[in-house]
Amino acid sequence: MNKHKRLKKSFKPTFSKFGGSLPIFSHKDAITAALAEPSSGLIICGQTGCGKTTQVPKYILEAGLSSSKMIAVTQPRRVAAVTIAQRVAHELGSSCGQTVGYSVRFDKRVSDDTKICYLTDGMLLREAILDPTLSKFGVIILDEVHERTVSTDVLMAIVKKLRETRDLKVIVMSATIDIPKISEYFGIDKVVSVKGRTYPVEIYNLKQPEGNYVDNAMISILQTHLEHPEGDILCFLTGQEDIEDLQSLLEEKIELGKHPDYNMAPLVVVPLYANLPNHLQLRAFEKCEGRKVILATNIAETSVTINGIRYIIDSGLCKMKSFQTTTGVDTLKITAISKNSATQRSGRAGREAPGKCFRLYTEEIYDEMSDSTPPEIFRTNLSRVIIQLKAMGIKDVSDFDFIDKPSKQLYINAFKELNDLRCLDADANLNELGRKMSIIPTEPVYSKLLIHSTKTEYKNISKDIVIIVAMLSVENIFYAPRNFQRKAERKHKKFFVLDSDHLTLLNVYNYYIKNKGNSGFCKENFINEKSLKKATQISNQLLGYLKTLSQKSDGTVEETKAEVINELDMIAKEADENYDRNQLITKCLYEGLPLNTYQCHENIYRSTKTHEECNIHPTSVLFNKFPTYVVCSEIIITSKKYMRFCTDISKVYVKD
């Protein structure tokens, strides 16, 4: 290109059918030998494609190294935990949930026979809250630790401490890992390095900085299509907006290319991002006539493997969420990726054959990139982490042995929020509310709201609050394809409750239930069926947690809370004639979300607590309506400071 430069003791699984050709196989004896001693540890630095995630747990199981206990394998992402568990179960000739299972938030396939469990790091952390010794596990494998999620960092400290108190074997695995740092932290000196099974990828950089990366991506895609042999193209962009813009540009060029004077070979544009409905995401994995170009966010970096990719177009950018200690809110900004991410992206082209990667940035810009993405512990709200640590009996959380310690200000902000939520006692330990909140796997603000909804006055609408929280816990409910945007907007408006985004979400769900979860209903109304199915799953789980919290010591359920456990399809019944259901829900939201209340004066919103200014997000049904008081679910900063998911609480607001 001219622009660039678990199981019974008698069980012996057989692995001859699977894994023998993977690079990790030659290290099998070394791995099992390193784990022969009690409380032994091992670091595996294994490149992408070497087979470490699927094969190492099987080696341990076959060698009987887990002391008849379960082997835990953590993953940062739920999609990886589920798909890998399914694959390994298949390799062992069993159904998922038997010998091999998984556990992710709001979804679990584990039985008494399970010996290998793939689970998100957050779910293993939850296991530690319920059982601080993690007694059911004989081996813990911390995989993909280079991603350094908050849960991974907490787990590393917990596992490190457990190795001193009981026989627990630990394996730390990653494709890109700081071996000296991990070795010193855990006191592990045994290391196995495994090369991946990949093909060479030629890297090209821009010779000089260019302006608009979306335009550059378009040019690079078209040049690749015209000048290079067959093979699909994967282009990394920052988010949905970029993807839709580039899709529009490319489709215009493709239409022009059909003219006899150009006679351009077929090129199919396929978007891939988290908010996309499932049936549209699947297009990225399907074969098509002609060459396919996939426009993706970093969801395609490590979580999924797409066959047929030979060419990578890398913008060098991503959207990163960070917690601002000065404002106490999250920001979502476009930022440069790390060198590790750049390597992961380019490697997508070398999984099946030699490939090429065209980077839309210069070598000088690459040299200035950080080696790795900053650990999440440095850029997150610590309130949920503190509740989790307190629930495990850790009193002085500021002295917790993190591999990298968070700033003092992050602790200050988190304790302020928890005090405002009134879930701590005078000694900064969890009170009764705090202990209940620690059981529910949601953010503290939502845990408090759910518990608040079980009060006697709200028993008839507690189910509705559960649904609302579930809907807030999934990706975008509405979607609008570029070619049907106006039609989609018209369809969406019929679900709007004009004074509340929360009630709008509840309304969508009620219609979904009335239509018995029909796929046609979702497609007709441009509603994300994948998100609604997930919301139903989450709702069932949350109802279960509330049932657990409502248990008396004799095992019965308090009468005032028993209504919470009704079947979900009862949610869609008509409103009770004795009260205004929506107003009661609004009142519960107002009281249950005490931190994010804003007052409007001369079209300017200010927090009733901090007096800081904020704006209603353009996607809200309240945008440009300016009710006197609103409550919102979250605050983010993009181009401005925005309130997302808002409800007009003017009729129920009571001044302090």
LOKOL-558811 format. One line per field, with one value per residue (C-alpha): residue in three letters; x negated, z, y. Coordinates in nm, 3 decimals. Layout:
BEGIN
residu	ALA, ... $
u	X, ... $
w	Z, ... $
v	Y, ... $
This chain:
BEGIN
residu	MET, ASN, LYS, HIS, LYS, ARG, LEU, LYS, LYS, SER, PHE, LYS, PRO, THR, PHE, SER, LYS, PHE, GLY, GLY, SER, LEU, PRO, ILE, PHE, SER, HIS, LYS, ASP, ALA, ILE, THR, ALA, ALA, LEU, ALA, GLU, PRO, SER, SER, GLY, LEU, ILE, ILE, CYS, GLY, GLN, THR, GLY, CYS, GLY, LYS, THR, THR, GLN, VAL, PRO, LYS, TYR, ILE, LEU, GLU, ALA, GLY, LEU, SER, SER, SER, LYS, MET, ILE, ALA, VAL, THR, GLN, PRO, ARG, ARG, VAL, ALA, ALA, VAL, THR, ILE, ALA, GLN, ARG, VAL, ALA, HIS, GLU, LEU, GLY, SER, SER, CYS, GLY, GLN, THR, VAL, GLY, TYR, SER, VAL, ARG, PHE, ASP, LYS, ARG, VAL, SER, ASP, ASP, THR, LYS, ILE, CYS, TYR, LEU, THR, ASP, GLY, MET, LEU, LEU, ARG, GLU, ALA, ILE, LEU, ASP, PRO, THR, LEU, SER, LYS, PHE, GLY, VAL, ILE, ILE, LEU, ASP, GLU, VAL, HIS, GLU, ARG, THR, VAL, SER, THR, ASP, VAL, LEU, MET, ALA, ILE, VAL, LYS, LYS, LEU, ARG, GLU, THR, ARG, ASP, LEU, LYS, VAL, ILE, VAL, MET, SER, ALA, THR, ILE, ASP, ILE, PRO, LYS, ILE, SER, GLU, TYR, PHE, GLY, ILE, ASP, LYS, VAL, VAL, SER, VAL, LYS, GLY, ARG, THR, TYR, PRO, VAL, GLU, ILE, TYR, ASN, LEU, LYS, GLN, PRO, GLU, GLY, ASN, TYR, VAL, ASP, ASN, ALA, MET, ILE, SER, ILE, LEU, GLN, THR, HIS, LEU, GLU, HIS, PRO, GLU, GLY, ASP, ILE, LEU, CYS, PHE, LEU, THR, GLY, GLN, GLU, ASP, ILE, GLU, ASP, LEU, GLN, SER, LEU, LEU, GLU, GLU, LYS, ILE, GLU, LEU, GLY, LYS, HIS, PRO, ASP, TYR, ASN, MET, ALA, PRO, LEU, VAL, VAL, VAL, PRO, LEU, TYR, ALA, ASN, LEU, PRO, ASN, HIS, LEU, GLN, LEU, ARG, ALA, PHE, GLU, LYS, CYS, GLU, GLY, ARG, LYS, VAL, ILE, LEU, ALA, THR, ASN, ILE, ALA, GLU, THR, SER, VAL, THR, ILE, ASN, GLY, ILE, ARG, TYR, ILE, ILE, ASP, SER, GLY, LEU, CYS, LYS, MET, LYS, SER, PHE, GLN, THR, THR, THR, GLY, VAL, ASP, THR, LEU, LYS, ILE, THR, ALA, ILE, SER, LYS, ASN, SER, ALA, THR, GLN, ARG, SER, GLY, ARG, ALA, GLY, ARG, GLU, ALA, PRO, GLY, LYS, CYS, PHE, ARG, LEU, TYR, THR, GLU, GLU, ILE, TYR, ASP, GLU, MET, SER, ASP, SER, THR, PRO, PRO, GLU, ILE, PHE, ARG, THR, ASN, LEU, SER, ARG, VAL, ILE, ILE, GLN, LEU, LYS, ALA, MET, GLY, ILE, LYS, ASP, VAL, SER, ASP, PHE, ASP, PHE, ILE, ASP, LYS, PRO, SER, LYS, GLN, LEU, TYR, ILE, ASN, ALA, PHE, LYS, GLU, LEU, ASN, ASP, LEU, ARG, CYS, LEU, ASP, ALA, ASP, ALA, ASN, LEU, ASN, GLU, LEU, GLY, ARG, LYS, MET, SER, ILE, ILE, PRO, THR, GLU, PRO, VAL, TYR, SER, LYS, LEU, LEU, ILE, HIS, SER, THR, LYS, THR, GLU, TYR, LYS, ASN, ILE, SER, LYS, ASP, ILE, VAL, ILE, ILE, VAL, ALA, MET, LEU, SER, VAL, GLU, ASN, ILE, PHE, TYR, ALA, PRO, ARG, ASN, PHE, GLN, ARG, LYS, ALA, GLU, ARG, LYS, HIS, LYS, LYS, PHE, PHE, VAL, LEU, ASP, SER, ASP, HIS, LEU, THR, LEU, LEU, ASN, VAL, TYR, ASN, TYR, TYR, ILE, LYS, ASN, LYS, GLY, ASN, SER, GLY, PHE, CYS, LYS, GLU, ASN, PHE, ILE, ASN, GLU, LYS, SER, LEU, LYS, LYS, ALA, THR, GLN, ILE, SER, ASN, GLN, LEU, LEU, GLY, TYR, LEU, LYS, THR, LEU, SER, GLN, LYS, SER, ASP, GLY, THR, VAL, GLU, GLU, THR, LYS, ALA, GLU, VAL, ILE, ASN, GLU, LEU, ASP, MET, ILE, ALA, LYS, GLU, ALA, ASP, GLU, ASN, TYR, ASP, ARG, ASN, GLN, LEU, ILE, THR, LYS, CYS, LEU, TYR, GLU, GLY, LEU, PRO, LEU, ASN, THR, TYR, GLN, CYS, HIS, GLU, ASN, ILE, TYR, ARG, SER, THR, LYS, THR, HIS, GLU, GLU, CYS, ASN, ILE, HIS, PRO, THR, SER, VAL, LEU, PHE, ASN, LYS, PHE, PRO, THR, TYR, VAL, VAL, CYS, SER, GLU, ILE, ILE, ILE, THR, SER, LYS, LYS, TYR, MET, ARG, PHE, CYS, THR, ASP, ILE, SER, LYS, VAL, TYR, VAL, LYS, ASP $
u	0.000, -0.141, -0.022, -0.188, -0.505, 1.423, 1.484, 1.462, 1.114, 1.144, 1.213, 0.923, 1.002, 0.846, 0.696, 0.558, 0.843, 0.796, 0.503, 0.214, 0.110, 0.123, -0.207, -0.115, -0.120, -0.500, -0.501, -0.247, -0.499, -0.674, -0.341, -0.225, -0.571, -0.574, -0.241, -0.335, -0.420, -0.155, -0.071, -0.281, -0.259, -0.336, -0.347, -0.259, -0.345, -0.166, -0.109, 0.233, 0.334, 0.099, 0.390, 0.315, 0.673, 0.837, 0.566, 0.392, 0.703, 0.735, 0.370, 0.427, 0.744, 0.582, 0.282, 0.509, 0.347, 0.666, 0.710, 1.064, 1.162, 1.271, 1.035, 1.128, 1.025, 1.096, 1.171, 1.212, 1.506, 1.826, 1.838, 1.497, 1.592, 1.905, 1.765, 1.443, 1.636, 1.857, 1.556, 1.367, 1.684, 1.712, 1.350, 1.417, 1.729, 1.977, 2.241, 2.157, 2.249, 2.127, 1.750, 1.691, 1.911, 1.916, 2.033, 2.087, 2.300, 2.668, 2.586, 2.444, 2.397, 2.239, 2.333, 2.204, 1.998, 1.824, 1.447, 1.340, 1.525, 1.464, 1.587, 1.544, 1.304, 1.603, 1.783, 1.479, 1.458, 1.823, 1.731, 1.465, 1.728, 1.945, 1.643, 1.325, 1.110, 1.244, 1.249, 1.419, 1.122, 0.795, 0.643, 0.705, 0.594, 0.593, 0.606, 0.558, 0.416, 0.262, 0.608, 0.583, 0.952, 1.036, 1.171, 0.850, 0.639, 0.856, 0.840, 0.463, 0.432, 0.684, 0.518, 0.173, 0.290, 0.468, 0.147, -0.001, 0.288, 0.389, 0.289, 0.388, 0.215, 0.207, 0.135, 0.108, 0.146, 0.128, 0.012, -0.162, -0.274, -0.527, -0.697, -0.938, -0.657, -0.414, -0.691, -0.795, -0.435, -0.329, -0.670, -0.652, -0.976, -0.856, -0.782, -0.677, -0.693, -0.493, -0.499, -0.171, -0.059, -0.037, -0.153, -0.367, -0.191, -0.352, -0.308, -0.271, -0.256, -0.159, -0.457, -0.316, -0.020, 0.311, 0.628, 0.955, 0.900, 1.245, 1.160, 0.819, 0.982, 1.213, 0.923, 0.716, 1.005, 1.070, 0.699, 0.668, 0.972, 0.845, 0.476, 0.451, 0.550, 0.859, 0.908, 1.143, 1.065, 1.107, 1.106, 1.077, 1.265, 1.364, 1.739, 2.081, 2.084, 1.755, 1.868, 2.195, 2.019, 1.763, 2.029, 2.216, 1.905, 1.806, 2.151, 2.157, 1.824, 1.937, 2.246, 2.024, 1.795, 2.077, 2.063, 1.921, 1.635, 1.510, 1.644, 1.524, 1.535, 1.811, 1.734, 1.976, 1.968, 2.049, 2.058, 1.963, 2.007, 2.153, 2.484, 2.566, 2.852, 2.733, 2.870, 2.675, 2.356, 2.364, 2.316, 1.950, 1.898, 2.092, 1.954, 2.070, 2.023, 1.718, 1.485, 1.613, 1.497, 1.584, 1.599, 1.545, 1.469, 1.210, 1.468, 1.281, 0.939, 0.939, 1.297, 1.383, 1.204, 1.332, 1.224, 1.098, 0.931, 0.614, 0.597, 0.621, 0.690, 0.602, 0.712, 0.490, 0.776, 1.039, 1.296, 1.187, 1.399, 1.228, 1.345, 1.260, 1.165, 1.224, 1.585, 1.673, 1.817, 1.716, 1.576, 1.576, 1.302, 1.134, 0.773, 0.472, 0.445, 0.140, -0.136, 0.003, 0.343, 0.179, 0.006, 0.333, 0.507, 0.242, 0.238, 0.597, 0.465, 0.224, 0.447, 0.493, 0.242, -0.011, 0.151, 0.098, 0.179, 0.214, 0.184, 0.338, 0.060, -0.311, -0.595, -0.670, -0.316, -0.349, -0.676, -0.495, -0.215, -0.217, -0.333, -0.001, 0.340, 0.341, 0.486, 0.855, 0.783, 0.633, 0.941, 1.252, 1.500, 1.391, 1.726, 1.825, 1.471, 1.480, 1.817, 1.677, 1.362, 1.560, 1.795, 1.488, 1.394, 1.116, 1.141, 0.856, 0.919, 0.672, 0.395, 0.517, 0.227, 0.303, 0.026, 0.069, 0.228, 0.511, 0.476, 0.585, 0.843, 1.015, 1.062, 1.193, 1.447, 1.568, 1.611, 1.802, 2.043, 2.092, 2.158, 2.412, 2.578, 2.582, 2.445, 2.156, 2.162, 1.967, 1.656, 1.676, 1.782, 2.084, 2.413, 2.720, 2.796, 2.435, 2.424, 2.739, 2.595, 2.284, 2.502, 2.648, 2.406, 2.487, 2.341, 2.409, 2.666, 2.875, 2.828, 2.967, 3.258, 3.349, 3.341, 3.540, 3.809, 3.879, 4.019, 4.387, 4.510, 4.342, 4.418, 4.659, 4.405, 4.086, 4.106, 4.111, 3.798, 3.626, 3.713, 3.590, 3.255, 3.226, 3.294, 3.031, 2.784, 2.786, 2.673, 2.888, 3.253, 3.332, 3.136, 3.175, 3.006, 2.865, 3.097, 3.409, 3.335, 3.655, 3.873, 3.698, 3.747, 4.121, 4.149, 3.958, 4.178, 4.484, 4.307, 4.208, 4.337, 4.284, 4.170, 3.937, 3.668, 3.700, 4.074, 4.002, 3.767, 4.034, 4.293, 4.076, 4.026, 4.400, 4.481, 4.209, 4.369, 4.719, 4.584, 4.430, 4.077, 4.153, 3.855, 4.079, 4.203, 3.844, 3.742, 4.057, 3.998, 3.619, 3.570, 3.259, 3.390, 3.053, 3.069, 3.430, 3.350, 3.056, 3.276, 3.521, 3.233, 3.101, 3.450, 3.485, 3.148, 3.223, 3.558, 3.368, 3.128, 3.416, 3.585, 3.265, 3.248, 3.614, 3.563, 3.635, 3.409, 3.668, 3.644, 3.983, 4.029, 4.163, 4.519, 4.451, 4.179, 4.323, 4.478, 4.130, 4.109, 4.404, 4.359, 4.220, 4.514, 4.734, 4.545, 4.744, 5.083, 5.293, 5.219, 5.380, 5.687, 5.604, 5.295, 5.099, 4.849, 4.614, 4.603, 4.520, 4.237, 4.116, 4.119, 3.922, 3.667, 3.631, 3.578, 3.370, 3.130, 3.037, 2.712, 2.825, 3.103, 3.090, 3.289, 3.354, 3.331, 3.347, 3.287, 2.969, 2.955, 2.755, 2.706, 2.913, 2.611, 2.300, 2.459, 2.251, 2.405, 2.516, 2.717, 2.989, 2.853, 2.993, 3.120, 3.350, 3.727, 3.678, 3.429, 3.522, 3.824, 3.663, 3.878, 3.799, 3.654, 3.511, 3.335, 3.095, 2.922, 2.576, 2.358, 2.108, 1.881, 1.830, 1.837, 2.037, 2.139, 2.461, 2.738, 2.845, 3.174, 3.374, 3.716, 3.917, 3.961, 4.116, 4.444, 4.269, 3.963, 3.936, 3.674, 3.431 $
w	0.000, -0.098, 0.219, 0.471, 0.599, 3.840, 3.858, 4.025, 4.117, 3.871, 3.587, 3.348, 3.067, 2.730, 2.543, 2.233, 2.020, 2.119, 2.199, 2.093, 1.813, 2.024, 2.134, 2.504, 2.467, 2.465, 2.808, 2.967, 3.181, 3.294, 3.400, 3.602, 3.759, 3.871, 4.052, 4.229, 4.561, 4.810, 4.768, 4.454, 4.197, 3.830, 3.585, 3.224, 2.965, 2.664, 2.339, 2.176, 2.020, 2.224, 2.398, 2.759, 2.853, 2.723, 2.787, 3.119, 3.335, 3.164, 3.234, 3.603, 3.614, 3.439, 3.675, 3.983, 4.112, 4.232, 4.544, 4.434, 4.449, 4.171, 3.935, 3.887, 3.570, 3.567, 3.261, 3.244, 3.002, 3.036, 2.668, 2.697, 3.015, 2.851, 2.509, 2.643, 2.895, 2.613, 2.402, 2.679, 2.777, 2.416, 2.414, 2.724, 2.565, 2.812, 2.827, 2.969, 3.338, 3.401, 3.421, 3.288, 3.374, 3.391, 3.622, 3.507, 3.653, 3.630, 3.450, 3.586, 3.454, 3.744, 3.907, 4.184, 3.915, 3.794, 3.825, 3.596, 3.627, 3.399, 3.567, 3.544, 3.793, 3.945, 4.015, 4.182, 4.393, 4.490, 4.590, 4.818, 4.983, 5.059, 5.154, 5.227, 5.210, 4.869, 5.018, 4.719, 4.494, 4.490, 4.199, 4.091, 3.747, 3.699, 3.323, 3.111, 3.410, 3.179, 3.144, 3.511, 3.592, 3.947, 4.028, 3.901, 4.122, 4.429, 4.349, 4.315, 4.668, 4.810, 4.642, 4.751, 5.115, 5.087, 4.968, 5.311, 5.504, 5.310, 5.032, 4.722, 4.387, 4.180, 3.813, 3.670, 3.291, 3.026, 2.672, 2.777, 3.139, 3.355, 3.479, 3.732, 3.892, 3.915, 4.034, 4.314, 4.421, 4.450, 4.540, 4.241, 4.060, 3.823, 3.476, 3.155, 2.831, 2.532, 2.180, 1.998, 1.682, 1.461, 1.119, 1.045, 1.010, 0.822, 0.996, 0.805, 0.960, 0.818, 0.700, 0.849, 1.075, 0.894, 0.989, 1.016, 1.111, 0.984, 0.639, 0.655, 0.748, 0.447, 0.209, 0.360, 0.337, -0.027, -0.117, 0.056, -0.130, -0.467, -0.433, -0.220, -0.266, -0.116, 0.259, 0.488, 0.651, 1.019, 1.104, 1.466, 1.556, 1.881, 1.896, 1.736, 1.601, 1.415, 1.280, 1.145, 0.986, 0.814, 0.707, 0.538, 0.358, 0.241, 0.113, -0.096, -0.252, -0.304, -0.490, -0.715, -0.765, -0.927, -1.229, -1.541, -1.555, -1.216, -1.189, -0.827, -0.675, -0.416, -0.070, 0.221, 0.517, 0.856, 1.187, 1.517, 1.853, 2.195, 2.156, 1.827, 1.847, 1.848, 1.504, 1.355, 1.545, 1.396, 1.046, 1.130, 1.167, 0.859, 0.512, 0.238, -0.134, -0.196, 0.054, 0.397, 0.591, 0.962, 1.139, 1.508, 1.848, 2.071, 2.134, 1.850, 2.013, 2.242, 2.318, 1.980, 1.691, 1.342, 1.072, 0.740, 0.856, 0.663, 0.689, 0.988, 0.973, 1.317, 1.411, 1.721, 1.930, 2.175, 2.417, 2.779, 3.090, 3.379, 3.721, 3.786, 4.151, 4.117, 3.999, 4.129, 3.794, 3.506, 3.185, 2.850, 2.626, 2.303, 2.383, 2.230, 2.278, 2.436, 2.254, 2.394, 2.242, 1.911, 1.917, 1.999, 1.711, 1.454, 1.568, 1.455, 1.098, 1.162, 1.307, 0.991, 0.739, 0.693, 0.713, 0.706, 0.950, 0.838, 1.131, 1.088, 1.294, 1.257, 1.412, 1.627, 1.768, 1.833, 2.021, 2.245, 2.337, 2.688, 2.702, 2.852, 2.940, 3.286, 3.549, 3.611, 3.984, 3.902, 3.715, 3.882, 4.159, 4.454, 4.642, 4.535, 4.595, 4.950, 5.020, 4.890, 5.102, 5.412, 5.352, 5.358, 5.703, 5.589, 5.816, 5.695, 5.321, 5.256, 5.365, 5.140, 4.955, 4.598, 4.348, 4.257, 4.521, 4.428, 4.511, 4.846, 4.673, 4.519, 4.871, 4.997, 4.717, 4.768, 5.145, 5.093, 4.855, 5.094, 5.384, 5.171, 5.095, 5.474, 5.447, 5.694, 6.073, 6.284, 6.262, 5.882, 5.889, 5.703, 5.886, 5.819, 5.495, 5.383, 5.451, 5.243, 4.966, 4.952, 4.859, 4.546, 4.249, 4.125, 4.179, 4.535, 4.420, 4.256, 4.549, 4.784, 4.548, 4.526, 4.904, 4.949, 4.716, 4.958, 5.219, 5.300, 5.119, 4.798, 4.808, 4.515, 4.287, 4.400, 4.092, 3.873, 4.039, 3.979, 3.609, 3.587, 3.745, 3.514, 3.210, 3.333, 3.360, 2.989, 2.671, 2.470, 2.449, 2.137, 1.815, 1.493, 1.179, 0.967, 0.673, 0.895, 1.152, 1.115, 1.108, 1.418, 1.601, 1.522, 1.652, 1.970, 2.055, 2.115, 2.419, 2.568, 2.910, 2.867, 3.220, 3.283, 3.111, 3.388, 3.324, 2.952, 3.008, 3.222, 2.951, 2.683, 2.903, 2.980, 2.608, 2.551, 2.815, 2.672, 2.335, 2.498, 2.404, 2.036, 1.808, 1.545, 1.795, 1.868, 1.503, 1.405, 1.677, 1.650, 2.003, 2.108, 2.172, 2.308, 2.578, 2.672, 2.706, 2.926, 3.131, 3.191, 3.310, 3.537, 3.677, 3.780, 3.953, 4.133, 4.253, 4.393, 4.580, 4.727, 4.831, 5.010, 5.189, 5.298, 5.466, 5.840, 6.065, 6.058, 5.679, 5.606, 5.398, 5.550, 5.432, 5.340, 5.101, 4.962, 4.670, 4.534, 4.428, 4.188, 3.833, 3.593, 3.356, 3.629, 3.593, 3.287, 3.468, 3.469, 3.728, 4.072, 4.099, 4.456, 4.376, 4.101, 4.021, 3.822, 4.095, 4.355, 4.134, 4.092, 4.470, 4.523, 4.262, 4.429, 4.777, 4.657, 4.444, 4.691, 4.532, 4.192, 4.244, 4.042, 4.050, 3.747, 3.764, 3.445, 3.237, 3.429, 3.643, 3.966, 4.214, 4.530, 4.723, 4.555, 4.346, 4.046, 3.704, 3.478, 3.160, 3.067, 2.805, 2.453, 2.445, 2.744, 2.703, 2.926, 2.695, 2.646, 2.884, 3.201, 3.487, 3.824, 3.989, 3.833, 3.957, 3.735, 3.740, 3.635, 3.553, 3.269, 3.102, 2.727, 2.555, 2.858, 3.201, 3.144, 3.349, 3.190, 3.255, 3.418, 3.585, 3.670, 4.051, 4.093, 4.232, 4.500, 4.584, 4.948, 5.049, 5.320 $
v	0.000, 0.333, 0.513, 0.280, 0.132, -3.154, -3.601, -3.948, -4.071, -4.359, -4.119, -4.073, -3.833, -3.902, -3.612, -3.779, -3.646, -3.286, -3.061, -3.284, -3.052, -2.735, -2.577, -2.614, -2.998, -3.017, -2.844, -3.078, -3.272, -2.954, -2.800, -3.103, -3.147, -2.781, -2.834, -3.161, -2.992, -2.859, -2.489, -2.480, -2.206, -2.154, -1.868, -1.951, -1.694, -1.837, -1.656, -1.636, -1.968, -2.189, -2.371, -2.277, -2.182, -2.500, -2.761, -2.673, -2.742, -3.083, -3.168, -3.088, -3.297, -3.594, -3.582, -3.573, -3.253, -3.083, -3.301, -3.403, -3.038, -2.809, -2.632, -2.266, -2.087, -1.714, -1.503, -1.124, -1.152, -1.356, -1.447, -1.613, -1.803, -1.945, -2.033, -2.186, -2.398, -2.525, -2.614, -2.796, -2.985, -3.098, -3.210, -3.423, -3.569, -3.425, -3.158, -2.819, -2.816, -3.170, -3.229, -2.879, -2.584, -2.209, -1.932, -1.576, -1.301, -1.400, -1.728, -2.054, -2.411, -2.604, -2.936, -3.165, -3.342, -3.028, -3.044, -2.760, -2.433, -2.138, -1.825, -1.453, -1.302, -1.118, -1.446, -1.605, -1.290, -1.345, -1.703, -1.552, -1.329, -1.634, -1.852, -1.650, -1.966, -2.072, -2.422, -2.588, -2.515, -2.709, -2.519, -2.162, -2.051, -1.675, -1.633, -1.322, -1.132, -0.873, -0.715, -0.616, -0.574, -0.463, -0.809, -0.969, -0.744, -0.821, -1.194, -1.189, -1.047, -1.297, -1.594, -1.476, -1.471, -1.809, -1.978, -1.896, -2.054, -2.367, -2.605, -2.415, -2.447, -2.130, -2.071, -1.723, -1.710, -1.444, -1.382, -1.063, -1.066, -0.881, -1.199, -1.037, -0.834, -1.129, -1.361, -1.124, -1.052, -1.418, -1.560, -1.793, -1.872, -2.146, -2.011, -2.184, -1.987, -2.115, -1.983, -1.943, -2.117, -1.815, -1.706, -1.402, -1.068, -0.782, -0.447, -0.121, 0.225, 0.559, 0.759, 1.077, 1.171, 1.201, 1.388, 1.197, 0.832, 0.730, 0.868, 0.702, 0.372, 0.398, 0.462, 0.180, -0.067, 0.017, 0.000, -0.337, -0.464, -0.348, -0.432, -0.750, -1.117, -1.270, -1.266, -1.077, -0.744, -0.652, -0.282, -0.165, 0.155, 0.327, 0.269, 0.244, 0.598, 0.556, 0.221, 0.357, 0.656, 0.436, 0.186, 0.468, 0.593, 0.247, 0.156, 0.473, 0.377, 0.017, 0.140, 0.353, 0.055, -0.141, 0.088, -0.088, 0.161, 0.038, -0.319, -0.350, -0.700, -0.756, -0.615, -0.677, -0.437, -0.599, -0.405, -0.571, -0.402, -0.495, -0.309, -0.479, -0.735, -1.096, -1.188, -0.899, -0.984, -1.335, -1.191, -1.130, -1.507, -1.615, -1.673, -1.443, -1.392, -1.181, -1.025, -0.924, -0.618, -0.624, -0.289, -0.369, -0.224, -0.390, -0.666, -0.842, -0.795, -1.100, -1.211, -1.362, -1.531, -1.465, -1.707, -1.582, -1.260, -1.178, -0.801, -0.566, -0.193, -0.050, 0.303, 0.284, 0.421, 0.296, 0.432, 0.401, 0.452, 0.628, 0.748, 1.112, 1.171, 1.546, 1.516, 1.168, 1.059, 0.835, 0.970, 0.796, 0.925, 0.826, 0.745, 0.576, 0.201, 0.035, -0.150, -0.477, -0.398, -0.312, -0.652, -0.829, -0.652, -0.731, -1.095, -1.138, -1.155, -1.444, -1.712, -1.921, -1.786, -1.504, -1.162, -0.789, -0.511, -0.151, 0.087, 0.431, 0.590, 0.643, 0.446, 0.751, 0.746, 0.372, 0.434, 0.686, 0.441, 0.289, -0.074, -0.185, -0.044, 0.120, -0.120, -0.061, -0.017, 0.324, 0.449, 0.308, 0.381, 0.164, 0.164, -0.191, -0.318, -0.182, -0.348, -0.678, -0.654, -0.556, -0.852, -1.079, -0.943, -0.711, -0.406, -0.187, -0.193, 0.087, -0.152, -0.433, -0.597, -0.488, -0.553, -0.185, 0.038, 0.278, 0.645, 0.785, 1.003, 0.699, 0.558, 0.894, 0.919, 0.561, 0.596, 0.920, 0.745, 0.450, 0.687, 0.874, 0.538, 0.475, 0.122, 0.172, 0.204, 0.454, 0.234, 0.220, -0.145, -0.282, -0.231, -0.451, -0.269, -0.296, -0.669, -0.716, -0.502, -0.721, -1.021, -0.860, -0.854, -0.505, -0.161, -0.030, 0.227, -0.047, -0.289, -0.023, 0.049, -0.321, -0.363, -0.041, -0.180, -0.469, -0.228, -0.285, 0.027, -0.086, -0.461, -0.435, -0.270, -0.445, -0.668, -0.359, -0.221, -0.554, -0.531, -0.173, -0.263, -0.563, -0.343, -0.096, -0.385, -0.477, -0.310, -0.070, -0.175, 0.021, 0.007, 0.202, 0.066, 0.343, 0.277, 0.256, 0.525, 0.729, 0.419, 0.284, 0.614, 0.610, 0.253, 0.340, 0.639, 0.422, 0.274, 0.609, 0.715, 1.083, 1.165, 0.869, 0.668, 0.407, 0.363, 0.352, 0.057, -0.113, -0.048, -0.210, -0.515, -0.546, -0.542, -0.802, -1.030, -0.973, -1.080, -1.391, -1.287, -1.310, -1.246, -1.093, -0.836, -0.733, -0.707, -0.518, -0.258, -0.239, -0.370, -0.561, -0.913, -1.025, -0.756, -0.838, -1.209, -1.119, -0.882, -1.170, -1.388, -1.114, -1.050, -1.414, -1.400, -1.073, -1.207, -1.504, -1.278, -1.077, -1.403, -1.506, -1.172, -1.201, -1.542, -1.555, -1.763, -2.047, -2.056, -1.898, -1.588, -1.268, -1.209, -0.845, -0.954, -1.276, -1.088, -1.034, -1.397, -1.399, -1.526, -1.267, -1.290, -1.141, -0.815, -0.724, -0.716, -0.400, -0.129, -0.166, 0.058, 0.159, 0.361, 0.524, 0.253, 0.472, 0.736, 0.470, 0.344, 0.702, 0.754, 0.433, 0.540, 0.880, 0.733, 0.438, 0.645, 0.921, 1.033, 1.152, 1.406, 1.726, 2.052, 2.270, 2.648, 2.852, 2.539, 2.454, 2.141, 2.132, 1.848, 1.891, 1.762, 1.903, 2.184, 2.078, 2.137, 1.855, 1.800, 1.553, 1.315, 1.366, 1.004, 1.067, 1.117, 1.424, 1.592, 1.962, 1.931, 2.068, 1.927, 2.087, 1.777, 1.462, 1.150, 0.959, 0.623, 0.733, 1.029, 1.019, 1.267, 1.261, 1.598, 1.725, 1.600, 1.404, 1.239, 0.910, 0.725, 1.004, 1.029, 1.340, 1.328, 1.674, 1.527, 1.318, 1.527, 1.639, 1.894, 1.787 $
